[in-house]
């Protein structure tokens, strides 16, 4: 039987779940979590793997086929390969991916591929050691590059490299990052910094329109006709189609009208919009309710998914950090 899809009251179909499996990370990227913050969820409040499997199966039964595992750093969660194997084999899950800083990926890539992971997105904001250290709180460049190459060798594809473009920080090396990605067959995705909590508002925001024009001239890019994923990026490609660059522009050219996703944090909070505080506490229902009650609650929550964020009009409205939301 074809499941009744999740549709919000703006007519958007929700078919993409971003699922945080931990709020811990071995880096402290300055736009994600401010220095000194230690407001982690209690481990007793984390969703267990059994609870994660249950909630994903319910979302899949409601037509949510795309699932992305996030953190924090998801590869820090013990047993992550087993969870990937369980989710990859789950009926209704058609696309299972993972976002990572890749510091742990060299030792996991082959096992994740064998378990059924389709693809990875890797966060890397610079190829300069000094810049990586400044942005991430430590020099993680070698570990991340090793993880990228291990993912490539394992056959995970496509590999998308996420670069948050920051004015006066890494904007002078975007061309070199694009050339690096084209050389290795990675897809570069440039992201505008979002005013998520104190850390996000302190980031050196850079609109991507001028960057897009710059890259188009340098690499003779043209808009892609085909979709390259289920997310918000708008893609451009080289004339031969072998190199792609995605632009994620939540502020300068937002994509709220086509939003198809919700986010579930490690403690079971379902956020309906990255830039709003609308949420549903799923953990109590997971630990004390039946599947029918859970599905009804999810449908009611999705029905009230807001039209879009207010980052421009009210940049200080969202108090939680990006690391608390699950990316």
C-alpha positions in Angstrom: 0.0 0.0 0.0 1.3 3.4 -0.9 1.8 5.5 2.3 -0.1 8.7 2.8 2.7 11.3 2.4 3.6 14.0 5.0 2.3 17.3 3.6 2.5 20.6 5.5 -0.3 23.2 5.3 1.7 25.1 2.6 1.5 22.0 0.3 5.1 21.0 0.7 5.8 17.3 0.8 8.2 16.3 3.6 10.4 13.4 2.5 13.7 14.1 4.1 14.7 13.5 7.7 18.0 14.8 9.2 18.8 12.7 12.3 21.4 13.6 14.9 22.9 10.6 16.6 25.1 12.6 19.0 25.7 16.2 20.0 29.4 15.6 20.7 32.1 16.5 18.3 35.9 16.3 18.3 36.1 19.8 16.7 34.7 23.1 17.8 34.0 25.1 14.6 33.4 28.6 15.6 30.2 29.1 13.6 28.7 26.0 15.1 29.4 26.0 18.8 31.0 29.0 20.7 34.2 28.5 22.8 33.5 27.4 26.3 30.0 26.0 25.7 29.4 22.6 27.3 25.6 22.4 27.1 25.5 18.8 26.0 22.4 16.6 26.3 22.5 14.0 29.0 23.3 10.6 27.6 20.3 9.2 29.3 18.2 11.5 27.2 19.8 10.3 23.9 17.6 8.2 21.7 18.7 4.6 21.8 19.4 2.8 18.6 16.1 0.9 19.1 14.3 4.2 19.4 16.0 5.6 16.3 15.1 2.5 14.3 11.5 2.8 15.4 11.1 6.5 14.6 12.9 6.1 11.2 10.6 3.2 10.4 7.6 5.3 11.2 8.8 8.2 9.0 9.6 5.8 6.2 6.1 4.4 6.4 4.8 8.0 5.9 6.9 8.4 2.7 10.1 9.9 4.1 12.7 8.0 2.1 15.7 10.2 2.5 17.6 9.9 5.8 20.8 11.8 6.7 22.7 10.9 9.9 24.3 14.0 11.5 25.8 15.1 14.8 27.8 16.7 16.3 30.1 14.2 14.7 28.1 11.0 14.0 31.1 8.8 13.8 31.8 9.4 17.5 28.6 7.4 18.4 29.6 3.8 19.3 28.0 1.2 17.1 27.3 3.7 14.2 28.1 1.1 11.5 25.5 -1.3 12.9 22.9 1.5 12.9 23.8 2.3 9.3 23.3 -1.4 8.4 19.9 -1.5 10.1 18.6 1.7 8.5 20.0 0.9 5.0 18.0 -2.4 5.1 14.8 -0.7 6.3 11.8 -0.8 3.9 11.1 2.7 2.6 14.5 4.2 3.2 15.8 4.8 -0.4 18.7 7.2 0.3 20.9 6.9 3.4 23.7 9.5 3.8 25.9 10.9 6.5 27.4 14.3 7.3 30.8 14.2 8.9 34.0 16.2 9.6 35.8 13.1 8.3 38.4 13.0 11.1 37.3 9.5 11.9 36.3 8.5 8.4 39.5 6.8 7.3 38.8 3.9 9.7 35.1 3.8 9.0 34.6 4.4 5.2 34.9 0.9 3.9 32.7 -0.5 6.7 30.1 2.2 6.2 30.0 1.4 2.5 29.7 -2.3 3.1 26.9 -1.6 5.6 24.8 0.2 3.0 25.6 3.9 3.3 25.1 5.6 0.0 27.1 8.8 0.3 28.8 11.3 2.6 29.0 15.1 3.0 32.3 16.2 4.5 32.8 19.6 6.2 36.0 21.3 5.2 36.3 25.1 5.1 39.9 25.4 4.0 42.9 23.6 2.6 45.2 25.9 4.7 46.4 24.4 7.9 46.4 27.7 9.8 42.8 28.5 8.7 41.5 25.0 9.6 43.1 25.4 13.1 41.5 28.8 13.5 38.1 27.7 12.4 38.0 24.2 14.0 39.9 24.8 17.2 42.7 22.4 16.2 44.6 21.2 13.2 42.4 18.5 11.7 43.4 18.9 8.1 45.4 15.8 7.6 42.8 13.6 9.3 40.0 15.1 7.2 41.9 14.7 4.0 42.7 11.1 4.9 39.0 10.5 5.5 38.0 12.0 2.2 40.5 9.8 0.3 39.3 6.7 2.2 35.7 7.5 1.3 36.7 7.8 -2.4 38.6 4.6 -2.3 35.6 2.8 -0.6 33.4 3.9 -3.5 31.1 6.2 -1.5 29.6 8.5 -4.1 28.9 11.2 -4.6 31.2 12.8 -2.0 30.1 16.4 -1.4 32.4 18.8 0.3 30.7 21.4 2.4 32.5 24.8 2.8 31.0 27.6 4.8 32.1 30.8 3.0 33.3 33.4 5.5 34.2 37.0 4.5 37.9 37.7 5.2 38.5 34.2 6.5 38.4 31.7 3.6 36.8 33.6 0.8 40.2 34.0 -1.0 40.6 30.3 -1.4 37.2 29.3 -2.8 38.7 28.9 -6.3 41.5 26.6 -5.0 38.9 24.5 -3.1 36.8 24.2 -6.3 39.9 23.1 -8.3 40.7 20.5 -5.5 37.2 19.1 -5.8 37.2 19.0 -9.6 40.6 17.1 -9.5 39.3 14.4 -7.1 35.7 14.1 -8.4 34.1 15.7 -5.3 31.2 18.1 -5.5 31.8 21.4 -3.8 28.9 22.9 -1.9 29.4 26.5 -0.7 27.2 27.6 2.2 26.3 30.9 3.6 26.8 31.2 7.4 23.4 31.3 9.2 22.7 33.3 12.4 22.1 30.3 14.6 22.8 31.3 18.2 25.7 33.4 19.4 28.2 31.5 17.3 26.3 31.8 14.0 25.6 35.5 14.5 29.3 36.1 15.1 30.4 34.5 11.8 31.6 36.6 9.0 28.6 36.3 6.7 29.4 36.3 2.9 26.6 36.4 0.3 27.3 33.9 -2.4 26.0 35.8 -5.5 29.4 37.5 -6.2 31.2 34.2 -5.4 29.0 32.4 -8.0 29.8 35.0 -10.6 33.5 34.7 -9.9 33.5 30.9 -10.1 31.4 31.0 -13.3 34.0 33.2 -15.0 37.0 31.2 -13.7 35.7 27.7 -14.5 33.1 28.5 -17.2 30.3 27.2 -15.1 26.7 26.9 -16.2 23.5 26.0 -14.3 22.8 22.2 -14.0 19.6 21.0 -15.6 19.4 17.9 -13.4 18.9 17.8 -9.6 22.0 16.5 -7.7 20.3 15.6 -4.4 17.3 16.2 -2.2 18.7 19.2 -0.4 18.6 23.0 -0.9 21.7 23.5 -3.1 21.4 25.1 -6.5 24.1 23.5 -8.7 26.3 24.8 -11.5 28.7 22.7 -13.5 31.7 22.8 -15.8 31.0 22.6 -19.6 32.0 19.0 -19.7 29.8 18.2 -16.7 32.6 16.6 -14.7 32.8 19.4 -12.1 29.9 20.6 -10.0 29.5 23.4 -7.4 26.4 23.8 -5.3 25.3 27.1 -3.6 23.3 27.0 -0.4 21.9 30.5 0.2 19.5 30.5 3.1 19.9 34.3 3.5 20.6 35.9 0.1 18.3 33.6 -1.9 16.3 31.4 0.4 14.7 28.1 -0.5 11.9 28.0 2.0 9.2 27.4 -0.7 10.7 24.0 -1.6 11.8 22.9 1.9 11.2 19.2 2.2 12.9 18.3 5.5 12.6 18.2 9.3 15.4 17.6 11.9 15.4 15.2 14.8 18.0 15.9 17.5 19.7 13.2 19.6 17.4 13.9 22.5 14.3 13.3 20.4 13.3 16.9 19.6 11.8 17.3 16.2 12.5 20.7 14.7 10.3 21.7 11.8 12.4 24.6 10.6 16.1 25.4 11.0 15.3 29.1 11.5 12.3 28.8 13.9 11.7 27.3 17.3 8.6 25.2 16.3 9.2 21.7 17.6 7.8 18.5 18.9 9.2 16.5 21.8 9.2 13.0 20.5 11.1 11.3 23.2 8.3 11.1 25.8 6.0 9.6 23.0 8.7 7.1 22.0 9.1 6.0 25.6 5.4 5.9 26.5 3.2 5.7 23.5 2.2 3.5 20.6 3.0 3.8 17.0 -0.3 5.2 16.0 0.0 8.0 18.6 3.5 8.8 17.4 2.4 9.0 13.7 -0.5 11.2 14.6 1.7 13.6 16.6 4.3 13.7 13.7 1.5 14.5 11.2 0.1 17.2 13.4 3.5 18.8 13.9 4.4 18.7 10.2 1.1 20.3 9.3 2.1 23.4 11.3 5.6 23.6 9.8 6.3 27.3 9.3 6.6 28.8 5.9 10.2 29.9 6.4 12.8 31.3 8.6 13.2 34.9 9.8 17.0 35.1 9.7 16.8 38.5 7.9 14.0 40.1 9.9 14.9 38.6 13.4 18.4 37.2 13.3 18.5 36.8 17.1 15.3 34.8 17.4 16.9 31.4 17.3 18.9 30.9 20.4 20.1 27.3 20.0 23.4 26.7 18.3 23.7 24.8 15.1 25.4 21.9 17.0 22.2 21.6 19.1 20.0 21.2 16.0 21.9 18.5 14.3 23.2 20.3 11.2 
